[in-house]
């Protein structure tokens, strides 16, 4: 299954290895799912992990930031959206996830972001929480 993950999933996975975001990244590392990203998404993940307050509070983010970015560049599927969309009005940067999902033909965007979750569905792409995504994967087995 191919999926687009919001930056908050990656950051949350580095903050806690016990939560649903970490379980999702574990599934990616075991090649059970395929993550699709764009250059804009990688930049947002890197920028988010670079926030000083996160760097000070969570040593794993400091230690694993560069490795995660390299893993994404080397092992995730890279899509480069050809069209700009304006689906999410409340946070324009959230549209990068929808653009990537549309370009790559994935079925799901996984996020904890309330602006993206409010979209629910766009052109057949379902926007769901990490817990819902994991439950979906468990039923597909």
N, C-alpha and C positions, 0 to 999 in steps of 0.2 A: 504494500500500500504506500502510495506517495502522499506526502503531506507538507504543508507550509506551517512552520512554527513561528509564533511571535517572539520577539526578543526577550520578553519577560519569561518565557519558558526556559531559555538557555541560562539566563541570570538566576532564576529560581533554582535550577538544577545545580548550579555551583554553590548556592547558599546552603542548600540541604540535600544530601544524598538520599534522604528518606521519602521525599514527597513525590507526587505524581509527575512533575516535570523531569525529575531525575530518572524515574522509571521509563519515561518516553525516550530520553536520550540513551538509556541502556538498550532499549529495543533497537534504536538506530545503530548502536555499536555492534549489536548482534545480527545486524542486517535483516531484522524482522520488518522494518519500515524503511522507506527512502525519504530523506529530507530534501526539499527543494528550497533553494534560497536565491536571492539576486544580490548583486553588488550593493544595492541600497540597503538590503536587510542585513548583510554582513556588517556594513558600516554602522548601522543602528545598534546591532548587538555589541560591537566593539566600543562604541560611544557610551552605551549604557553601562558596560562593565568598567568603564573608565571614570565614572562619577566618583569624586573624592570620598564622599560619605560611604559608598560601598567598598571602596578600596581600603579604607581605614577599618571598617567594621568586619569585613569578611576576608580573611587571608587567602582562602581558596580562590577568590576572584582574582586577586593579585597574582597568585601562583599559576593559575590555569588559563588565564585570559588569552595569552598568545597561543597556547596549544589548541584551545578550542577554535580560535579563528583559523589557524592553519588546518585543523581537521575539517572545518567547513569548506575551506577552499579546495582541499584535496579529496574529500570523500563525499560531500553532499553534491547533489545535482544543481548545477548553476543555470538559472533561467534569466534571460535579459528581456524584460517586458518591452514590447514595442509601442504600447499605448498607455497614456496617462488616464487614470480613472478618478472620478470624484464621487465615490459612494459614501464615504464616511466624512460628514461635514464637521463634526466636533473635533476631530484630530486628523488633519490632512495627511500626516505621515503614515497613518494606518492604511491608507490607500495603497502603499507599496506592497503590502501583503496580499491584497486583493489582486493587484496587477500581476504579481508573481504567480498566484494561484491560477488566474485566468490563462496566462501565457503557457504555463506548464501542464494545464489540464488536470490538476489534482482535484480530489473530491472534498478535502477538508483543510480548514485553517484551524489550528489549535492555539488558543489564547486565553489569558485571564483578563485581558483588557476589556472593560465594559463597553467602550465605543465599538470595538469590533464585534463583541458578542451580541450587541444590539442589532447588528446586520442580520444575523441568523442564517441567511442564505442569499447567495448572489450567483446567478447563472448556473445553478446546480451545485455550487460549492457551499458546503455546510460549514458554518463557523461554530465551533464547540469548545467547551472547557477541557482541560487535561483529564479530569476524572471521567467525563463522558467519553472522551476518545479512548482511554484505556478500557473502559467497559465495552465499547464497541469492538476493540481488538480482541477482547476475551470471548465475545460472542461469535467472532469470525473464525475462531480456531477450529 
